[in-house]
Amino acid sequence: MAAGRIGFIGVGVMGSRMAGRLLDAGHELAVYDTSDTALAPLVARGAQRCSSPAEVASATETVLASLPTPVVVRAVALGESGVIAGSRVKTFVDLSTTGPRVAAEVAKGLAAKGIAGVDAPVSGGPNGAQNGTLAVMVSCERSVFTLLEPILRVLGKTFLVGERPGMGQTMKLANNLLSATALAITSEALVMGVKAGLDPRVMLDVINAGSGRNSATQDKFPRTVLPRTFDFGFPNALLYKDVKLCLDEGEALGVPMLVGNAVAQLLAVAKVRQGPNADISTIVRCVEEWAGVEVKAKAP
């Protein structure tokens, strides 16, 4: 697909970086966000500012969205001033995490107006969005995927995980449950080791050379916990939302998730004690407070 105008709705932490990569690749953008501050850098680079999702969908045939919650996604896609009200749009690609039932609802609603609804949640965090190394989990008809792939490859590595609406969401929820679990259990393991007298840096080196390595030990802890910056770039409330969506789906499918429920409980505590907008890496601070120690780099 040749470079051309693409719609992008939701330019927060993740969306702004993905939209920036599309501009870098030579695409023109029509953009919308409720925050003028978020829109300003993209408009300064030549993006067209729109006043509603419907206006974006009237300016472009392909609209991408990166939004925080299922409620917002539903409103943006199907609301009175939503994408469904656009005059030109043919394909709506949701990069958000909404859960499979909302994805199916959105796809069904859009299909009534001849618009293809594609769920394509992403994983990789702000750095992945910045560097174009996200995992993009796409669910749509293969013919639609073939048309979209040149755009989505700008964002990262694409995977066609299924053709039924919601399958991309199911894949994303499984991924985020694993990521959250790694963060939670690494918090407990590192706090235990530090209280016993181990150096957390040495602990991470050993774990990453052994069988315990995971995304938290390899990235989040050395980058944001040891230096006490707590700035991975994803808020507690959204991770809690993702895990709850996964647990809801597990319950609907009749799959027991005992460990997942325990992880959700720790995330709920972090959301209250550290704050819903605090970084997910602050989860460790809950365990630290209970144990009376801090996981931080030792002075050289």
Secondary structure, DSSP 4 states (H G I P E B T S, - for coil): --S-EEEEE--SHHHHHHHHHHHHTT-EEEEE-S-HHHHHHHHHTTPEE-SSHHHHHHH-SEEEE--SSHHHHHHHHHSTTSGGG-SS--EEEE-S---HHHHHHHHHHHHTTT-EEEE--EESHHHHHHHT-EEEEEES-HHHHHHHHHHHTTTEEEEEEESSTTHHHHHHHHHHHHHHHHHHHHHHHHHHHHHTT--HHHHHHHHHHSTT--HIIIIIIIIIITTT---SS-BHHHHHHHHHHHHHHHHHHT---HHHHHHHHHHHHHHHHT-TTSBGGGHHHHHHHHHT----PPP-
